[in-house]
Amino acid sequence: MVYSYQVIKFQTISLVQGTHWSQSVVDKGILYKSLKDPFSKIIIQTPNGSKKLYRIPKDRTVVVVNDAVHFLGELA
């Protein structure tokens, strides 16, 4: 089972070193999958203008739906 372990409203998204990500479009939004070991990086700017760098482990998926970013994880 998959769930969102963090959801962030965003204004812009920057993939650091874009070659470390795969991208696909699904009916729910845009999927980004981290391809780099140990992690890929993504920068998210929120509507209030603050930016934060996130390190995403290899094979972890990030889904962009409308104005929200969902960091997906597996239930333990």
C-alpha positions, 0 to 999 in steps of 0.5 A: 500500500502506498500513502503520502507521507508529506504534502506541500503546496508549491509555487515552483519546483526545480529538479536538481540535476534533472538527469537523476529523475524519470518523469511520466504523466498519469491521470492524477498528475506528474510522477517524478521518480528518483534514479540516483543512489543514495538520493536525488534532490528537488527544490520546492518554492512555496506560495509564501516564497520560501524555498527548501531542498529535499533529498529523495531516496532512490526509487522513491516517487514524488507526485505533483497534483494541481498545486500540491507535491505528494512525497510517496512512501510505502506502509511498513 
